[in-house]
Amino acid sequence: MKWRRVLGWILVVFALYAVYRSPESAAAFVRGVGESLGTLVNSITAFFDGLLS
């Protein structure tokens, strides 16, 4: 399980480095992920609404 902790810290450090080096690109990435998650939630909601109608 120690490798998971090391991998987690590596990902955190990489994310901080990416934000430091290019904050605009990092913001665009986060915005894109948020929009994708929103679309996914809307699609799932529409699917279950269709089942219940």
C-alpha positions in Angstrom: 0.0 0.0 0.0 3.0 2.3 0.4 3.3 2.6 -3.4 -0.2 4.0 -3.6 0.8 6.8 -1.2 3.9 7.5 -3.2 1.9 7.5 -6.5 -0.6 9.9 -4.9 2.1 12.3 -3.9 3.6 12.2 -7.3 0.3 13.1 -8.9 -0.2 16.0 -6.4 3.2 17.4 -7.1 2.7 17.0 -10.9 -0.7 18.8 -10.7 0.9 21.7 -8.7 3.7 21.9 -11.2 1.3 22.0 -14.1 -0.8 24.7 -12.5 2.4 26.7 -11.8 3.8 26.4 -15.3 0.6 26.9 -17.2 -2.4 28.1 -15.2 -4.6 28.8 -18.3 -4.2 25.3 -19.6 -4.8 23.8 -16.1 -8.0 25.9 -15.8 -9.2 24.9 -19.3 -8.6 21.2 -18.4 -10.6 21.5 -15.1 -13.3 23.4 -17.0 -13.5 20.6 -19.6 -13.7 17.9 -17.0 -16.4 19.8 -15.2 -18.4 20.2 -18.4 -18.0 16.5 -19.2 -19.2 15.5 -15.8 -22.2 17.8 -16.1 -23.1 16.3 -19.5 -22.7 12.8 -18.0 -25.1 13.6 -15.1 -27.6 15.2 -17.5 -27.5 12.1 -19.7 -28.1 9.8 -16.8 -30.9 12.0 -15.5 -32.5 12.0 -18.9 -32.2 8.2 -19.1 -33.9 7.6 -15.8 -36.6 10.2 -16.5 -37.3 8.2 -19.7 -37.6 5.0 -17.8 -39.9 6.5 -15.2 -42.2 8.2 -17.8 
